[in-house]
Amino acid sequence: MRALRLDPYVLDTLMPDLVGHDRRPAAFVLYLLLWRRTQGAGERSATIALEDLAELSGLSKRTVQASLRWLQSRRLVNVKRDGPTGVGRFVVLEPWKRG
């Protein structure tokens, strides 16, 4: 298994913000999963079905949907779909890295 380099901001600032302040630990879990499938794998984006996100994260599909809405509202994840029921293409954003 290969080691991953995670920006310290994710654990030092984002985790307490999402888990503690926002009370959205599932959103943090989902952010980490999406980060691993994109930047952690050297990819800009990943195409993953909601059902697969639920299975991979251990979260319910409904919790995944709510967490994605929260991450989008916080501008931490960008999701594009070809239609209302299309599979999502996810881009993980790191707004603390401006410039």
HELIX and SHEET records of a PDB file:
HELIX    1   1 PRO A    8  TYR A    9  1                                   2    
HELIX    2   2 VAL A   10  LEU A   14  3                                   5    
HELIX    3   3 MET A   15  MET A   15  1                                   1    
HELIX    4   4 PRO A   16  HIS A   21  3                                   6    
HELIX    5   5 PRO A   25  ARG A   37  1                                  13    
HELIX    6   6 GLN A   39  ALA A   41  5                                   3    
HELIX    7   7 LEU A   50  SER A   57  1                                   8    
HELIX    8   8 LYS A   61  SER A   73  1                                  13    
SHEET    1   A 3 ALA A  46  ILE A  48  0                                        
SHEET    2   A 3 GLY A  88  VAL A  92 -1                                        
SHEET    3   A 3 VAL A  77  LYS A  80 -1                                        
END                                                                             
